[in-house]
Amino acid sequence: MRIGTFAKKFGVTIDTVRYYIELGLVIPVKKDAQFEFVQTCIDDMTLITELKQYQFTLNEILKVLSFKRITLFTDNEDIDFYIQTLLEKKQQLLQEKEQIDHSVRLIEEKVESLYKISVIENATGVPLSFVSRFHCPECQVTLRIKEAQIQGEYLFSGRMECGCGYMAEIEDGIMITPVNNQAPKNEYYIYDREMFHDMTPGLISVLEKGNLWVFKRMAKENLTNRVVIQTNIETFVFSPKFVAALQPDVFYIFTGNNLEMLHKLKAKIQYINPQLPVLYIVNTDMRIPLKHQSIDCVIDCLSFIEYSLFNHSFALEKLLPYLKKNSFIVGFTSYYGTHARSLANMVRFFPHSFPKNLHQGFVEGNLNEHGCKVTEKEYLGFVTNPGEYIEFHVEKEKLHFSAYLAMCQSVS
């Protein structure tokens, strides 16, 4: 019997049969460079199949097979040994069942307790302390508030208008700037539950390393009363747990093109620390209604490369007017090796992306070009299987990640 027929007889793959041969579970005859499966192979495979139904491991099965091959189970003593082996396995399974039943009960209790928990929403809106910073992105005139609904220290709804015709809406405490339908944008976002299934644990681990590096580096800075911004938060966003762990008197701004993503981010930050002053802005074109030279720090958690996937430019070019002198950028980015096929694949998926995006040195080169010098960097690692979340990735190629700090002293 050839290997294909043998595999089909027992409902397993040819690779499984080869693996069993490698372990010594099945010992076929080699004939003319091919395996020939004789009756002893069929007998052994029948026993293997039976023992697997009893939850025996392959190592345990090999021990039983080895004993059978020597003794043939031909006398009562041999059979008694086999019976004792089966009874020991039964006892092991009973103990495991008890442990499993205990775990099931614990899970049921946990689920029941979670059902009883109601997430308390400490609703926040646009902090009134920040209203004076709102300026028209076209003419830099202070925006006027119209039809405002104010509760406590927050603005929850209303309009921000300029005499030139510019207008931004505020709904549920989130600022919504005019939608540029011509601007390409990312339709997906990290907090979409469906997207989570497209990410591998390896990718999530290296992203967490990046988040932690950014947090530790920001913790070294005096951020008191400073303004920190992250744009293009759809692909990845600086974790709310780290935002809440930094100094409490930092003002944060998060911008993205997806309203649902901003709602979810807002809910998470409100839950962890409702006292944090945070502004959420729906924005599709980087025309942000803020006063120029008002931002102290930019967080780049893959934000720059995301922007350059959908735009034929670099995000910092749009942000420069908003940055103060001596501002800094902290974050992490990803890249492929020079000859990676994923790079060509990326261009097919994103034909209008900025040249050299996701090439090694792409972010650092563009930072230098716009007057920001990388002063610290650290290699975070790589993944070969990020999952379908990165749709243009070619299997087994290395996607590298690197964290950095850049100072923008020449920005004006």
Protein Blocks (a to p, Z undefined) as FASTA:
>chain_A
ZZklmmmmnopafklmmmmmmnomaccddeehiacddfklmmmmmmmmmmmmnopafklm
mmmmmmmmmnoopafklmmmmmmmmmmmmmmmmmmmmmmmmmmmmmmmmmmmmmmpccdd
ddddddfklmmmpccfklopacddehiacehjbcfbdcdddfkopacddeehiacddddf
kbccdfbdfklmklmmmpcfklmmmmmmmmmmmmmmmmmpccehiacddehkllpccdfk
lmmmmcfkbccddddfbfklmmmmmmmmmmmommbccdddddfklpacbdehkbfbdcde
hklmmmmmmpccdfklmmmmmpcehiacddddddddfklmklmmmmmmmmmbcehihiah
klmmmmmmnopacfbdcdfbdcfbebjmlmmbcghiacdddddddddfkgZZ
